[in-house]
Amino acid sequence: MNATVNAPVEADWVAVCEDSDLIPNVGICAKVNNKQIAIFLLKNPDGSESLHAIDNHDPKSNANVLSRGIVGDLKGHKVVASPIYKNHFNLETGECLEEGYSIPVYAVREQDGKIEIAA
């Protein structure tokens, strides 16, 4: 598994789950420092896997639901579709592809069988 976002050098990493808790192409939600973070393990077309972590909050619906969205590829971007209004969020940048806003993206990694988020 590969992290898709570089963490600050002095990042504090918080373990949120076991790597075996992740199901490819299905999101989970973890609470880190009072923020809900959606975590995705993507199975890429070439057979590799990649980890992604974004804010769980959908700013259009004002609901914490992005971990329940459907992941896929849209115009060459790895995205999750919000389950409410179906807006697509780029999992690498947090940018909404249909609207002019974005959400935070978090550094995520697998370390010794644990999934960790940079706090």
Backbone as a ProteinNet text record, in pm:
[ID]
protein_1_A
[PRIMARY]
MNATVNAPVEADWVAVCEDSDLIPNVGICAKVNNKQIAIFLLKNPDGSESLHAIDNHDPKSNANVLSRGIVGDLKGHKVVASPIYKNHFNLETGECLEEGYSIPVYAVREQDGKIEIAA
[TERTIARY]
84	0	87.9	40.6	116.7	34.2	97.1	31.5	30	-74.2	-83.1	-49.9	-34.7	-7.3	115.2	208.5	326.8	291.3	340.5	315.2	424.7	392.1	497.1	603.5	727.1	838.6	813.9	759.1	737.9	596.1	529.6	390.5	377.9	272.4	235.2	137.3	170.5	85.5	-6.1	-133.2	-233.8	-285.1	-273	-326	-478.4	-546.5	-692.8	-757.3	-684.2	-739.2	-628.6	-661.4	-570.1	-582.8	-475.8	-486.9	-587.7	-607.3	-704.4	-849.6	-870.7	-1005.8	-1053.8	-961.4	-997.2	-1040.1	-1144.2	-1193.3	-1165.8	-1100.2	-1070.9	-1195.1	-1181	-1283.9	-1406.9	-1393.1	-1500.5	-1441.7	-1509.4	-1458.3	-1492.9	-1411.3	-1441	-1420.3	-1470.7	-1454.9	-1383.4	-1291.9	-1220.9	-1223.8	-1230.9	-1227.7	-1086.3	-1024.6	-889.1	-892.6	-855.9	-856.1	-990.2	-1098.4	-1234.4	-1274	-1200.9	-1237.1	-1272	-1378.1	-1410.2	-1332.3	-1257.9	-1175.3	-1219.1	-1244.6	-1281.9	-1155.1	-1140.7	-1021	-1061.4	-985.5	-1014.6	-889.4	-903.9	-800.7	-849.2	-781.2	-822.4	-740.6	-808.6	-745.2	-736.5	-614.8	-592.6	-599	-625.8	-636.9	-513.5	-395.1	-273.5	-250	-345.3	-333.5	-270.9	-212.8	-155.2	-267.4	-231.3	-327.2	-275.3	-366.8	-327.4	-423.5	-367.6	-445.4	-475.9	-595.4	-636.9	-716.4	-698.9	-773.9	-817.9	-948.2	-1005	-1100.5	-1139.2	-1239.8	-1368.5	-1438	-1563.2	-1680.6	-1660.9	-1769.7	-1792.2	-1914.1	-1955.4	-2008.3	-1936.5	-1979.1	-2111.2	-2150.2	-2276.5	-2396.7	-2391.5	-2504.2	-2488.8	-2368.2	-2336.6	-2352.9	-2317.5	-2329.3	-2195.7	-2167.9	-2046.7	-2077.5	-2062.1	-2106.7	-2010.2	-1898.7	-1815.1	-1756.2	-1736.9	-1685.3	-1784.1	-1908.2	-2011.6	-2030.5	-1951.3	-1964.8	-1905.8	-1935.9	-1885.9	-1757.7	-1651.4	-1523.9	-1516.8	-1436.5	-1419	-1319.6	-1322.5	-1235.1	-1324.3	-1298.4	-1375.3	-1277.3	-1272.5	-1182.7	-1037.8	-998	-860.8	-828.7	-928.6	-908.7	-970.6	-899.8	-956.1	-1050.6	-1177.2	-1278.7	-1368.3	-1437.3	-1548.6	-1669.5	-1784	-1907.5	-1984.1	-2020.9	-2100.2	-2231.8	-2272.2	-2397.1	-2522.3	-2511	-2630.4	-2653.3	-2561	-2579.6	-2496	-2419.9	-2340.6	-2225.9	-2185.3	-2066.5	-1944.9	-1847.9	-1726.9	-1610.5	-1544.1	-1428.4	-1303.1	-1202.1	-1074.2	-1007.1	-974.3	-916.2	-772.1	-706.9	-567.9	-557.2	-653.6	-646.3	-759.4	-869.8	-986.1	-1077.7	-1039.2	-1117.4	-1249.2	-1357.4	-1486.3	-1485.7	-1512.6	-1503.9	-1620.5	-1733.7	-1850	-1866.8	-1814.4	-1833.9	-1698.8	-1698.8	-1574.5	-1519.1	-1522.4	-1467.2	-1390.6	-1321.7	-1246.9	-1255.1	-1212.7	-1212.2	-1069.5	-1039.8	-903.6	-868.9	-740.7	-683.1	-579.1	-569.6	-479.5	-376	-258.5	-155.6	-198	-180.2	-218.5	-111.7	-88.6	10.5	-25	36.6	31.1	166.6	164.9	288.1	270	345.6	340.8	199.4	124.7	-10.2	-118.5	-82.1	-177.9	-193.4	-312.9	-337.4	-326.1	-241.7	-213.9	-244.3	-293.4	-323.6	-228.5	-174.3	-90	-180.1	-159	-243.5	-183.2
-118	0	123.6	228	351.9	467.5	556.5	681.5	771.2	850	936.3	1080.5	1112.3	1249.1	1248.1	1339.2	1348.8	1415.2	1358	1412.5	1510	1606.3	1692.7	1608	1654.3	1577.5	1541.3	1632.9	1611.9	1565.4	1501.2	1460.6	1360	1375.6	1275.5	1181.1	1054.4	956	891.7	879.3	820.3	693.1	580.8	454.1	456.5	422.6	426.6	289.3	194.2	60.5	-34.1	-160	-260.1	-257.6	-290.5	-294.3	-398.7	-502.3	-606.6	-559.1	-443.1	-387.3	-322.5	-291.7	-224.2	-324.3	-289.5	-368.3	-285.6	-342.9	-264.2	-198.6	-70.2	10.4	36.7	23.1	54	144.6	254.7	349.3	312.4	364.4	358.2	498.8	523.2	652.9	635.6	728	728.2	870	880.8	1011.8	1037.2	1144.2	1181.9	1329.6	1358.2	1496.9	1565.8	1496.9	1548.9	1577.9	1521.4	1532	1393.7	1384.2	1258.5	1251	1141.9	1123.7	996.6	1010	895.3	833.8	702.2	630.8	527.7	523.9	432.9	355.9	226.8	142.5	109.1	164.6	141.3	30.5	-54.9	-157.3	-96.8	-68.7	-3.4	-104.3	-56.8	-148.3	-234.8	-184.6	-262.5	-364.3	-374.1	-469.8	-412	-293.8	-230.5	-172.6	-136.4	-75.6	60.5	151.4	283.4	326	394.5	446.7	594	634.9	774.5	811.5	936.3	985.6	1129.1	1151.9	1284.6	1314.3	1440.3	1478	1402.3	1358.5	1284.8	1378.3	1507.4	1605.4	1651	1632.9	1680.5	1822.7	1923.5	2061.7	2099	2032.3	2067.2	2021	1899.6	1848.2	1878.9	1923.7	1950.6	1825	1710.6	1582.8	1508.3	1430	1347.7	1212	1204.9	1086	1034.5	1102.5	1065.1	925.2	875.2	738.3	635.2	674	583.5	596.9	682.5	705.7	593.6	599.2	500.4	554	471	513.1	468.4	542.1	506.6	598.8	598.1	681.8	770.1	899.7	993.6	1086.9	1078.2	1162.1	1148	1025.8	1000.4	1033	1069.4	1102.6	993.9	956.4	866.2	949.8	908.7	990.7	906.9	979.3	922.6	1011.9	949.8	1023	1034.4	1155.6	1176.2	1099.7	1027.4	951.3	1038.6	1167.3	1252.6	1323.1	1410.8	1485.7	1433.5	1327.9	1260.8	1343.9	1452.1	1526.1	1437.1	1451.8	1369.3	1446.6	1385.6	1445.6	1367.7	1439.8	1380.6	1332.4	1203.9	1146.3	1190.4	1245.4	1289.1	1437.4	1518.1	1662.9	1717.5	1645.1	1692.3	1781.9	1809.8	1899.3	1834.6	1913.2	1867.8	1894	1792.7	1806.4	1883.8	1892.7	1963.2	2104.9	2130.5	2258.6	2326.1	2447.7	2521.9	2518.4	2405.4	2395.3	2265.7	2254.3	2131.8	2101.1	1980.7	1935.3	1896.7	1893.8	1855.7	1711.8	1694	1562.3	1537.1	1413.5	1380.1	1277.4	1287.8	1187.6	1059.1	947.3	817	716.4	620	516.8	388.3	279	150.2	132.5	105.7	88	-31.1	-137.7	-257	-310.5	-315.4	-371.3	-277	-153.6	-53	56.1	110.1	224.9	348.1	443	561.4	687.5	789.4	919.8	1020.5	1113.5	1219.9	1321.7	1339.6	1433.7	1572.8
0	0	0	-64.7	-71.6	-20.4	57.5	95.6	-26.5	-41.8	-158.4	-125.2	1.5	42.6	131	106.6	190.3	322.6	430.6	563	600.6	686.2	738.7	808	804.3	859.9	1006	1082.4	1226	1257.3	1165.2	1185.9	1299.8	1377.7	1476.1	1407.2	1405.9	1340	1442	1407.2	1494.6	1428.5	1498.3	1446.2	1458.5	1347.9	1348.4	1330.3	1271.8	1254.5	1208.9	1199.6	1143.8	991.9	921.4	775.5	729.3	808.7	773.2	787.9	852.1	864.9	735.9	645.7	521.3	415.1	344.6	231.3	106.4	5.9	-113.6	-173.1	-205.8	-271.6	-186.5	-54.3	39.9	147.4	178.4	276.6	418.8	510.4	653.4	708.2	826.8	890	1022.8	1052.6	1180.5	1235.6	1366.6	1431.2	1482.4	1433.7	1472.2	1511.1	1635.3	1684.9	1659.2	1690.1	1674.5	1530	1433	1292.5	1240.7	1161.7	1095.7	964.8	948.3	829.6	757.6	628.4	544.8	488.2	503.3	458.6	354.3	245.7	136.1	97.1	76.9	17.9	-122.6	-222	-360.1	-422.6	-494.6	-577.4	-716.2	-760.6	-888.6	-1003.5	-1125.5	-1240.8	-1262.9	-1224.2	-1243.7	-1132	-1037	-926.9	-801.3	-810.6	-691.5	-604.4	-482.8	-391	-348.4	-318.1	-268.5	-158.5	-58.8	53.1	31	72	59.5	183.8	229.2	344.7	316.4	327.9	306	420.5	430	528.8	497.5	599.2	579.5	555.1	575.3	567.7	424.2	375.6	243.6	261.9	211.3	234.8	167.8	61.8	-4.7	76.9	130.2	209.5	357	398.1	538.4	624.1	567.5	638.9	631.6	734	737.8	674.3	541.5	469.2	362.3	338.9	224.5	235.9	357.5	372.5	318.7	300.5	248.2	97.3	35.5	-107.4	-190.9	-319.1	-414.4	-476.5	-476.7	-535.6	-680.6	-756.2	-896	-961.9	-1095	-1175.7	-1261.5	-1256.6	-1337.1	-1406.6	-1538.1	-1618	-1572.3	-1536.9	-1496.6	-1351.7	-1273.9	-1133	-1044.8	-938.1	-838.1	-752.9	-747	-681	-589.9	-502.4	-427.5	-456.6	-482.3	-507.3	-376.6	-341.4	-220.9	-233.7	-129.4	-139.4	-139.8	-112.5	-108.3	-240.9	-282.6	-406.7	-522.3	-498.5	-602.5	-657.4	-587.4	-629.3	-612.8	-701.8	-700.3	-641.4	-542.5	-477.5	-515.2	-563.5	-599.2	-471	-464.2	-343.5	-320.4	-420.8	-405.8	-371.8	-415.8	-393.3	-307.7	-296.2	-223	-304.4	-427.2	-512.6	-553.8	-547.6	-599.5	-749.4	-829.5	-974.9	-1034.8	-963.2	-1017.5	-961.4	-845.3	-777.5	-757.1	-713.5	-696	-554.9	-490	-355.5	-339.9	-226.2	-198.3	-49.5	-15.5	123.4	161	290.9	332.1	295.1	264.3	236.9	345	393.8	503.2	459.5	517.2	493.4	564.1	496.3	550.4	511.4	599.4	569.6	641.9	594.5	662.7	729.5	859.3	935.4	1028.3	1005.6	1091.6	1109.8	1001.6	1005.2	1055.1	1084.8	1130.9	1025.4	1013.3	927.4	1015.6	971.4	1050.7	970.7	1042.3	985.2	1050.1	969.9	1024.2	1091.1	1220.7	1297.2	1297
[MASK]
+++++++++++++++++++++++++++++++++++++++++++++++++++++++++++++++++++++++++++++++++++++++++++++++++++++++++++++++++++++++

